[in-house]
Amino acid sequence: MASVYDINKGINRSIEFKGIKAQYIIYLAAGLVGLLIVFAILYVIGINMYVCLGIILPSGGGLFITVQRYSKKYGEHGLLKKAASRKLPLCIQSRSRTVFTQLQNSHEKETNIGRAASHL
């Protein structure tokens, strides 16, 4: 019996599969491939297949639940925004005013150039 899965995609919308959106589908696929490789390594080493399954199945369930939770919590681009927000500085310190006065002077030069060009 063949299974049919609906992948919902509208115009200008990201793909969604079983409540998992956008890049989270890739995260889930990469995690499942990783678990498959771990299972193969454990089996080749000689660990009993039932022990391997006892390790891999709960790990796969945990992976699926975690990815689904992140997809629901952060949405399509939220996880990337959270990672980017960690790179922002908490505050900017300046020990002198020259940076700001130079900004003002460069702005005045630009407006003076614009005024001179408009008089031509």
Secondary structure, DSSP 8 states (H G I E B T S, - for coil): -------B--TT---EETTEETHHHHHHHHHHHHHHHHHHHHHHHT--HHHHHHHHHHHHHHHHHHHHHHHHHHTTTHHHHHHHHHTS-S----S-SHHHHHHHHHHHHHHHHHHHHHH-
